[in-house]
Amino acid sequence: MRRFRFWAVMLILSFFFCQGSKDDAQKKNEPDFQVQYNRIISLSPNITEILFALGLGDKVVGVTRFCKYPPEAKEKMQVGGYLDPNYEAILSLKPDVVVLLPENEQVKNSLSELNIKYLVVNNKNVSDILKSIDFLGKEFSVNKKAENITSNIRVKMNRIQAKTNDSNRPKVMIVVERTMGTGVIEDIYIAGKNTFYDELINMAGGRNAFENEMIAYPILSAEGIIHLNPDFIIELVPQLEHTKISISLLLKDWQSLPQLNAIKNHHIYLISQDYAVIPGPRFILFLEDLVRMIHPEIDWYN
């Protein structure tokens, strides 16, 4: 059951840990020439967010059941999930193009067999996200809009990094899944090195409490967490509103590990906003959240 919950969370995280090669990203299954796209299907929440951010929402005709933002996306026809798309629904929408992530070869093969054009973009790290915005902006002839979006994000990233360059780097642990509301901390999944979250921790002026580079999302016991002794604990709870567990109850679980620096100094935070688990244009909001939590001493208004 825990394995099922973990992979469900990974699905919510929109496959940002995908292992598709960079050569596979941003490819098309047709020759490279300008095409007028009027009917677009998105097979990932982050892609849907990019398309709407580019002002292409009126051309999006289908999305997955996980695509909830912006609110207008929920009004679009659902075509299943990323791993289990409904090809009958996709065909019924008569798309000009389907946009997807690189890791599911079967979906790409099936789309090719159905003679449906697709575009592939990656979202494994910040660079991938920005490249995807620029690529789709160019492909859908909204280059200027894409440039404005990526430029604004880069300005904010550069400002954050300039502010945190000379700061101390506390140990940060990001929790992506655990059993909640039990009164204790047992096995939990955290973000390891060389992940999207590790990159954001570094940008925010922290350092990952888990330094082993061999495991992207390790599972730790209470003893393992005590060994890491993070200075800050950031817990992602994107489905909090759909549970009957209160924030106070979640925080109470952590009191079972009073020896942790994060607990002693009241540096434990819960983030329920969905942008924290979707590697799209709004990742910058999560980065801003992180840096304010980790470095509250910095004057962000000067």
C-alpha positions in Angstrom: 0.0 0.0 0.0 2.8 2.4 0.8 4.4 1.7 -2.6 1.1 2.5 -4.2 0.8 5.8 -2.3 4.3 6.7 -3.2 3.9 6.2 -6.9 0.6 8.1 -6.8 2.5 11.0 -5.3 5.1 10.7 -8.0 2.3 10.9 -10.6 1.1 14.1 -8.9 4.6 15.4 -9.1 4.0 15.2 -12.9 7.0 13.0 -13.6 9.6 15.6 -12.9 12.1 12.8 -12.2 11.7 11.3 -15.6 14.8 9.7 -17.2 14.1 10.6 -20.8 17.3 11.6 -22.6 17.9 15.2 -23.6 18.2 14.1 -27.2 14.6 12.9 -26.9 13.2 16.1 -25.5 11.6 18.7 -27.8 11.3 16.3 -30.8 8.5 16.0 -33.3 7.3 13.0 -35.3 7.0 15.1 -38.5 9.5 17.1 -40.5 10.4 20.5 -39.1 8.2 23.1 -40.7 5.8 25.7 -39.5 2.3 24.4 -38.9 -0.8 26.2 -37.7 -2.1 24.5 -34.6 -5.7 25.1 -33.6 -6.4 21.9 -31.6 -3.9 20.9 -28.9 -4.0 18.1 -26.4 -1.7 18.2 -23.3 -0.8 15.0 -21.5 0.8 16.5 -18.4 -0.1 19.2 -15.8 3.1 21.2 -16.4 2.5 21.2 -20.1 -1.0 22.4 -19.6 0.2 25.3 -17.4 2.8 26.3 -20.1 0.2 26.3 -22.8 -2.2 28.5 -20.8 0.6 30.8 -19.7 1.5 31.2 -23.4 -2.1 32.4 -24.1 -3.0 29.2 -25.9 -5.8 28.1 -23.6 -8.5 28.6 -26.3 -6.6 26.1 -28.5 -6.3 23.4 -25.9 -9.1 20.9 -26.5 -8.0 18.1 -24.2 -6.0 17.5 -20.9 -5.4 14.7 -18.4 -7.5 14.2 -15.3 -4.5 15.6 -13.3 -4.6 19.0 -15.1 -6.3 21.3 -12.5 -4.5 24.6 -13.2 -5.4 27.1 -14.3 -9.1 26.6 -13.4 -10.1 26.9 -17.0 -8.2 23.7 -17.7 -10.7 21.7 -15.7 -13.3 22.7 -18.2 -11.5 21.0 -21.0 -12.3 17.4 -22.1 -10.3 14.8 -20.1 -8.4 12.2 -22.1 -7.3 9.9 -19.3 -3.9 10.1 -17.6 -0.4 10.3 -18.7 0.2 6.5 -18.4 -3.3 5.5 -19.4 -4.5 7.9 -22.1 -7.9 7.3 -23.7 -7.0 7.0 -27.4 -10.7 7.0 -28.4 -11.2 10.3 -26.6 -8.0 11.7 -28.2 -9.2 10.7 -31.7 -12.6 12.2 -31.1 -11.0 15.6 -30.5 -9.2 15.5 -33.8 -6.1 17.2 -32.5 -3.5 18.9 -34.6 -0.9 17.9 -32.1 -0.4 16.2 -28.7 2.2 17.5 -26.3 3.8 15.0 -23.9 6.8 14.1 -21.8 9.6 11.8 -23.0 9.4 8.8 -20.8 6.5 6.9 -22.1 7.5 5.3 -25.4 4.3 3.3 -25.7 2.2 6.5 -25.9 4.5 7.9 -28.6 4.3 4.7 -30.6 0.5 4.6 -30.3 0.2 8.2 -31.4 2.4 7.5 -34.4 0.3 4.5 -35.3 -2.8 6.6 -35.2 -1.1 9.2 -37.4 -1.3 11.9 -34.7 1.5 14.4 -34.5 3.1 14.9 -31.2 5.7 17.2 -29.6 7.9 16.1 -26.7 9.2 18.4 -24.0 11.2 17.7 -20.9 10.7 18.9 -17.3 13.4 17.2 -15.3 15.1 20.4 -14.1 14.8 24.2 -14.2 16.7 24.4 -17.5 14.3 21.9 -19.1 11.3 23.9 -18.0 12.6 27.1 -19.4 13.6 25.4 -22.7 10.2 23.8 -22.9 8.5 27.2 -22.6 10.7 28.7 -25.3 10.3 25.6 -27.6 6.5 25.6 -27.4 6.5 29.4 -27.8 8.4 29.0 -31.1 6.4 26.0 -32.2 3.0 27.7 -31.6 4.2 31.2 -32.9 4.0 33.0 -29.6 7.7 33.6 -29.3 7.5 37.0 -27.7 5.1 35.7 -25.0 7.5 32.8 -24.2 10.5 35.1 -24.0 8.7 37.4 -21.6 7.8 34.5 -19.3 11.3 33.0 -19.2 12.9 36.4 -18.9 10.7 37.3 -15.9 11.5 33.9 -14.3 15.3 34.4 -14.8 15.2 37.9 -13.4 13.6 36.5 -10.2 16.0 33.5 -10.0 19.0 35.8 -10.4 17.8 38.1 -7.7 17.3 35.2 -5.3 20.7 33.8 -6.0 22.4 37.3 -5.6 20.7 37.7 -2.3 21.7 34.2 -1.0 25.2 33.9 -2.4 26.9 35.0 0.8 24.5 33.5 3.2 25.0 30.4 5.3 23.6 27.2 3.8 21.5 25.3 6.3 20.6 21.6 5.7 17.2 21.3 4.1 15.1 18.2 3.8 12.1 18.1 1.5 9.5 15.4 2.3 7.4 14.2 -0.7 5.4 11.5 0.9 4.7 9.8 4.3 2.0 8.3 6.4 0.4 11.2 8.1 -1.5 11.8 11.3 -0.2 8.8 13.2 1.6 10.7 15.9 5.0 9.4 14.8 7.4 9.7 12.0 8.0 6.4 10.3 9.1 5.7 6.7 9.1 8.8 4.6 10.2 9.6 1.1 12.4 12.6 0.6 14.0 14.4 -2.3 17.6 13.3 -2.8 20.5 14.8 -4.8 20.4 15.5 -8.5 16.6 16.1 -8.5 14.4 19.1 -9.3 14.0 19.8 -5.6 17.7 19.5 -4.9 18.3 22.2 -7.5 15.7 24.5 -5.9 17.2 24.0 -2.4 20.6 25.1 -3.8 19.1 28.1 -5.5 17.3 29.1 -2.3 20.5 29.2 -0.4 20.3 25.9 1.3 22.0 22.5 0.9 20.3 19.1 0.7 20.4 17.2 4.0 20.7 14.0 2.0 24.0 14.0 0.3 24.1 10.5 -1.2 23.9 10.9 -5.0 22.9 7.3 -5.7 19.2 7.5 -4.8 16.9 10.2 -6.2 14.0 9.7 -3.7 15.2 7.7 -0.8 12.9 6.3 1.9 14.1 7.0 5.5 13.3 5.7 8.9 13.1 7.9 12.0 16.6 6.9 12.8 17.8 7.9 9.3 16.2 11.3 9.7 17.8 11.8 13.1 21.2 10.9 11.5 20.6 13.6 8.8 19.4 16.1 11.5 18.1 18.8 9.0 17.9 22.4 10.0 14.7 22.9 7.9 12.0 20.4 7.0 9.7 21.3 4.1 6.8 18.9 3.7 4.8 18.8 0.5 1.1 18.0 1.1 -0.6 19.0 -2.2 -3.7 16.9 -1.4 -4.2 18.2 2.2 -7.6 19.7 1.4 -8.9 16.3 0.3 -7.9 14.6 3.6 -9.4 14.9 7.1 -6.1 15.5 8.6 -5.4 19.0 10.1 -2.2 20.9 9.8 -1.8 20.8 13.6 -2.0 17.0 13.5 0.6 16.8 10.8 2.9 19.1 12.8 2.3 17.0 15.9 3.7 13.9 14.2 7.1 15.7 14.0 7.2 16.3 17.7 8.1 12.6 18.0 11.6 13.6 16.9 12.3 16.5 19.3 16.1 16.1 18.9 16.1 17.4 15.4 17.4 20.9 14.8 14.4 21.7 12.6 12.1 20.8 15.5 14.1 22.6 18.2 14.1 25.8 16.1 10.5 25.6 14.8 11.7 25.3 11.3 9.2 22.9 9.9 6.9 24.0 7.1 4.0 22.4 5.2 3.3 23.5 1.6 -0.1 22.5 0.2 0.0 24.7 -2.9 0.0 22.6 -6.1 2.7 24.6 -7.8 5.2 22.9 -5.4 4.6 19.6 -7.1 4.2 20.7 -10.8 7.4 21.6 -12.6 5.9 24.2 -14.8 6.1 28.1 -15.0 4.9 28.5 -11.4 7.9 26.7 -9.9 9.3 30.1 -9.3 6.6 30.6 -6.6 7.8 27.6 -4.8 11.4 28.8 -5.0 10.3 32.1 -3.5 8.5 30.2 -0.7 11.7 28.2 0.0 14.0 31.1 0.2 11.8 33.0 2.5 11.6 30.0 4.8 15.3 29.2 4.7 16.5 32.8 4.9 13.9 35.0 6.7 16.8 37.3 7.7 17.2 38.6 4.2 15.6 41.9 3.3 13.7 41.1 0.1 12.5 44.6 -0.4 15.9 46.2 -1.0 
